[in-house]
Amino acid sequence: MLPTLVKVGTDTAGGVCLESDSKSGSKFYLVDITAGTQAGTWYGKNATCPADDSAAPTGFSKDATTGWK
């Protein structure tokens, strides 16, 4: 399955959310927020792409070993 690219947020911070499905059925997410207080790369597993970038993405972590656990 090909990764899904989704735009995150509509304000000036902006960002992207990438989703990839594994053979085991897990979904892995990488969110990159380009500016603002939540700026940075966030990692999540079996979550959903955040609707906006005004708060830390629920179920995500800036540490890949935690977020993809």
C-alpha positions in Angstrom: 0.0 0.0 0.0 1.3 3.5 -0.8 1.7 6.1 1.9 -1.2 8.6 2.3 -0.3 12.3 2.3 -2.6 14.7 4.1 -2.3 18.4 4.7 -2.5 19.2 8.4 -3.9 22.5 9.7 -5.0 25.7 7.9 -3.2 28.3 9.9 0.3 29.7 9.4 2.1 26.7 11.1 0.9 24.2 8.5 2.4 20.7 8.1 2.0 17.3 6.7 0.8 13.9 7.9 2.1 10.7 6.3 0.4 7.3 7.0 1.7 3.9 6.1 0.0 0.5 6.7 2.1 -2.4 7.7 1.5 -6.1 6.7 0.5 -6.8 10.3 -2.3 -4.2 10.1 -0.7 -1.5 12.2 -0.8 2.0 10.9 2.2 4.2 11.3 2.1 8.0 11.1 4.6 10.8 10.8 3.5 14.3 11.3 5.7 17.3 10.5 4.5 20.7 11.7 6.6 23.5 10.2 6.2 26.4 12.7 4.5 27.4 16.0 4.6 25.9 19.5 4.0 22.4 18.2 6.7 22.6 15.5 8.7 19.4 14.9 8.3 15.9 13.8 5.8 13.7 15.6 5.4 9.9 15.5 2.3 7.8 16.1 1.0 4.3 15.7 -2.6 3.3 15.2 -3.7 6.9 15.7 -5.2 9.3 13.1 -3.8 12.3 11.4 -4.6 15.4 13.5 -7.2 17.8 12.3 -5.1 20.8 12.9 -1.8 21.9 14.4 -3.0 24.0 17.3 -2.2 21.4 19.9 0.1 18.4 20.3 -1.3 15.6 18.2 -3.1 13.1 20.4 -1.4 9.7 20.6 1.8 11.1 19.0 5.3 11.6 20.5 8.4 13.5 19.2 10.4 10.4 20.2 10.0 7.7 17.5 10.8 4.9 20.0 7.7 6.0 22.0 5.4 7.1 19.2 5.9 4.0 17.1 5.9 1.5 20.0 
